[in-house]
């Protein structure tokens, strides 16, 4: 699961780099940061159900 999130985050970051629209770079960059944070924090939805 973590590897999938890292790949998806990298894909968003790559799209942000190659896109030439500034708002799109900002949106994709924020999405990539959120995905990387979700990948590297160890909390999963299973941990929340306690």
N, CA, C and O atoms as a GROMACS GRO file, in nm:
protein
  200
    1UNK      N    1   0.083  -0.120   0.000
    1UNK     CA    2   0.000   0.000   0.000
    1UNK      C    3   0.087   0.125   0.000
    1UNK      O    4   0.060   0.220  -0.074
    2UNK      N    5   0.191   0.125   0.084
    2UNK     CA    6   0.278   0.242   0.091
    2UNK      C    7   0.349   0.265  -0.042
    2UNK      O    8   0.364   0.379  -0.086
    3UNK      N    9   0.393   0.157  -0.106
    3UNK     CA   10   0.461   0.171  -0.235
    3UNK      C   11   0.367   0.229  -0.340
    3UNK      O   12   0.408   0.310  -0.422
    4UNK      N   13   0.241   0.187  -0.337
    4UNK     CA   14   0.143   0.240  -0.432
    4UNK      C   15   0.124   0.389  -0.412
    4UNK      O   16   0.118   0.465  -0.509
    5UNK      N   17   0.115   0.433  -0.285
    5UNK     CA   18   0.099   0.576  -0.258
    5UNK      C   19   0.220   0.654  -0.304
    5UNK      O   20   0.206   0.765  -0.357
    6UNK      N   21   0.340   0.598  -0.285
    6UNK     CA   22   0.461   0.668  -0.328
    6UNK      C   23   0.464   0.681  -0.480
    6UNK      O   24   0.502   0.786  -0.533
    7UNK      N   25   0.422   0.574  -0.551
    7UNK     CA   26   0.419   0.580  -0.698
    7UNK      C   27   0.318   0.685  -0.745
    7UNK      O   28   0.347   0.764  -0.835
    8UNK      N   29   0.199   0.686  -0.683
    8UNK     CA   30   0.096   0.782  -0.722
    8UNK      C   31   0.142   0.925  -0.692
    8UNK      O   32   0.121   1.016  -0.772
    9UNK      N   33   0.206   0.944  -0.575
    9UNK     CA   34   0.257   1.076  -0.540
    9UNK      C   35   0.365   1.122  -0.637
    9UNK      O   36   0.368   1.239  -0.676
   10UNK      N   37   0.452   1.030  -0.676
   10UNK     CA   38   0.554   1.063  -0.774
   10UNK      C   39   0.494   1.100  -0.909
   10UNK      O   40   0.544   1.188  -0.979
   11UNK      N   41   0.386   1.030  -0.945
   11UNK     CA   42   0.317   1.060  -1.070
   11UNK      C   43   0.258   1.201  -1.067
   11UNK      O   44   0.269   1.276  -1.164
   12UNK      N   45   0.193   1.237  -0.953
   12UNK     CA   46   0.140   1.372  -0.940
   12UNK      C   47   0.252   1.476  -0.946
   12UNK      O   48   0.237   1.580  -1.011
   13UNK      N   49   0.364   1.448  -0.880
   13UNK     CA   50   0.476   1.542  -0.881
   13UNK      C   51   0.531   1.557  -1.023
   13UNK      O   52   0.565   1.667  -1.066
   14UNK      N   53   0.539   1.444  -1.097
   14UNK     CA   54   0.587   1.449  -1.235
   14UNK      C   55   0.493   1.532  -1.322
   14UNK      O   56   0.538   1.614  -1.402
   15UNK      N   57   0.362   1.512  -1.306
   15UNK     CA   58   0.264   1.592  -1.381
   15UNK      C   59   0.277   1.739  -1.348
   15UNK      O   60   0.264   1.824  -1.435
   16UNK      N   61   0.302   1.770  -1.220
   16UNK     CA   62   0.316   1.910  -1.180
   16UNK      C   63   0.438   1.972  -1.246
   16UNK      O   64   0.436   2.090  -1.283
   17UNK      N   65   0.546   1.893  -1.262
   17UNK     CA   66   0.668   1.946  -1.322
   17UNK      C   67   0.648   1.972  -1.472
   17UNK      O   68   0.693   2.074  -1.524
   18UNK      N   69   0.580   1.879  -1.543
   18UNK     CA   70   0.569   1.894  -1.688
   18UNK      C   71   0.454   1.983  -1.731
   18UNK      O   72   0.451   2.027  -1.846
   19UNK      N   73   0.357   2.011  -1.641
   19UNK     CA   74   0.245   2.096  -1.681
   19UNK      C   75   0.293   2.241  -1.686
   19UNK      O   76   0.377   2.282  -1.606
   20UNK      N   77   0.237   2.318  -1.780
   20UNK     CA   78   0.281   2.457  -1.793
   20UNK      C   79   0.180   2.556  -1.737
   20UNK      O   80   0.202   2.676  -1.744
   21UNK      N   81   0.069   2.507  -1.681
   21UNK     CA   82  -0.029   2.595  -1.616
   21UNK      C   83   0.007   2.607  -1.469
   21UNK      O   84   0.021   2.507  -1.399
   22UNK      N   85   0.021   2.730  -1.421
   22UNK     CA   86   0.068   2.752  -1.284
   22UNK      C   87  -0.031   2.698  -1.182
   22UNK      O   88   0.010   2.636  -1.083
   23UNK      N   89  -0.163   2.719  -1.203
   23UNK     CA   90  -0.261   2.670  -1.106
   23UNK      C   91  -0.258   2.518  -1.101
   23UNK      O   92  -0.278   2.459  -0.995
   24UNK      N   93  -0.234   2.455  -1.217
   24UNK     CA   94  -0.229   2.309  -1.220
   24UNK      C   95  -0.106   2.259  -1.146
   24UNK      O   96  -0.112   2.157  -1.077
   25UNK      N   97   0.007   2.329  -1.160
   25UNK     CA   98   0.127   2.292  -1.085
   25UNK      C   99   0.102   2.301  -0.935
   25UNK      O  100   0.145   2.214  -0.860
   26UNK      N  101   0.032   2.407  -0.892
   26UNK     CA  102   0.005   2.424  -0.750
   26UNK      C  103  -0.085   2.312  -0.698
   26UNK      O  104  -0.059   2.252  -0.594
   27UNK      N  105  -0.194   2.285  -0.773
   27UNK     CA  106  -0.289   2.183  -0.729
   27UNK      C  107  -0.223   2.045  -0.724
   27UNK      O  108  -0.238   1.973  -0.625
   28UNK      N  109  -0.149   2.009  -0.830
   28UNK     CA  110  -0.084   1.878  -0.834
   28UNK      C  111   0.025   1.868  -0.729
   28UNK      O  112   0.046   1.762  -0.670
   29UNK      N  113   0.096   1.978  -0.706
   29UNK     CA  114   0.200   1.978  -0.602
   29UNK      C  115   0.142   1.955  -0.465
   29UNK      O  116   0.198   1.879  -0.385
   30UNK      N  117   0.028   2.020  -0.435
   30UNK     CA  118  -0.037   1.999  -0.306
   30UNK      C  119  -0.084   1.855  -0.294
   30UNK      O  120  -0.068   1.793  -0.188
   31UNK      N  121  -0.142   1.800  -0.401
   31UNK     CA  122  -0.186   1.660  -0.399
   31UNK      C  123  -0.068   1.567  -0.374
   31UNK      O  124  -0.079   1.473  -0.295
   32UNK      N  125   0.045   1.592  -0.440
   32UNK     CA  126   0.162   1.508  -0.422
   32UNK      C  127   0.212   1.514  -0.278
   32UNK      O  128   0.249   1.411  -0.221
   33UNK      N  129   0.213   1.634  -0.219
   33UNK     CA  130   0.259   1.646  -0.080
   33UNK      C  131   0.166   1.570   0.013
   33UNK      O  132   0.212   1.500   0.103
   34UNK      N  133   0.034   1.582  -0.008
   34UNK     CA  134  -0.062   1.512   0.077
   34UNK      C  135  -0.043   1.361   0.064
   34UNK      O  136  -0.047   1.289   0.164
   35UNK      N  137  -0.022   1.312  -0.059
   35UNK     CA  138  -0.005   1.168  -0.080
   35UNK      C  139   0.124   1.120  -0.015
   35UNK      O  140   0.126   1.013   0.046
   36UNK      N  141   0.234   1.197  -0.028
   36UNK     CA  142   0.360   1.156   0.035
   36UNK      C  143   0.347   1.155   0.186
   36UNK      O  144   0.398   1.064   0.252
   37UNK      N  145   0.277   1.255   0.243
   37UNK     CA  146   0.257   1.257   0.388
   37UNK      C  147   0.176   1.136   0.431
   37UNK      O  148   0.205   1.072   0.532
   38UNK      N  149   0.072   1.103   0.354
   38UNK     CA  150  -0.010   0.986   0.385
   38UNK      C  151   0.072   0.858   0.375
   38UNK      O  152   0.050   0.764   0.452
   39UNK      N  153   0.166   0.854   0.280
   39UNK     CA  154   0.246   0.733   0.263
   39UNK      C  155   0.346   0.716   0.377
   39UNK      O  156   0.372   0.604   0.419
   40UNK      N  157   0.402   0.826   0.427
   40UNK     CA  158   0.510   0.814   0.524
   40UNK      C  159   0.463   0.820   0.669
   40UNK      O  160   0.538   0.782   0.758
   41UNK      N  161   0.339   0.866   0.694
   41UNK     CA  162   0.285   0.850   0.828
   41UNK      C  163   0.226   0.710   0.833
   41UNK      O  164   0.164   0.665   0.736
   42UNK      N  165   0.244   0.642   0.944
   42UNK     CA  166   0.212   0.500   0.947
   42UNK      C  167   0.064   0.472   0.973
   42UNK      O  168   0.023   0.356   0.974
   43UNK      N  169  -0.016   0.577   0.996
   43UNK     CA  170  -0.157   0.554   1.025
   43UNK      C  171  -0.231   0.508   0.900
   43UNK      O  172  -0.218   0.566   0.793
   44UNK      N  173  -0.308   0.403   0.917
   44UNK     CA  174  -0.393   0.353   0.809
   44UNK      C  175  -0.538   0.357   0.859
   44UNK      O  176  -0.559   0.370   0.980
   45UNK      N  177  -0.636   0.346   0.771
   45UNK     CA  178  -0.776   0.345   0.818
   45UNK      C  179  -0.804   0.235   0.920
   45UNK      O  180  -0.892   0.251   1.005
   46UNK      N  181  -0.729   0.123   0.913
   46UNK     CA  182  -0.750   0.017   1.011
   46UNK      C  183  -0.710   0.063   1.152
   46UNK      O  184  -0.770   0.019   1.250
   47UNK      N  185  -0.610   0.151   1.161
   47UNK     CA  186  -0.566   0.198   1.293
   47UNK      C  187  -0.670   0.288   1.357
   47UNK      O  188  -0.675   0.299   1.480
   48UNK      N  189  -0.753   0.353   1.276
   48UNK     CA  190  -0.849   0.448   1.332
   48UNK      C  191  -0.969   0.379   1.395
   48UNK      O  192  -1.040   0.439   1.476
   49UNK      N  193  -0.992   0.253   1.359
   49UNK     CA  194  -1.109   0.181   1.412
   49UNK      C  195  -1.069   0.111   1.540
   49UNK      O  196  -1.031  -0.007   1.540
   50UNK      N  197  -1.077   0.184   1.651
   50UNK     CA  198  -1.045   0.123   1.780
   50UNK      C  199  -1.150   0.158   1.881
   50UNK      O  200  -1.141   0.116   1.997
   0.00000   0.00000   0.00000
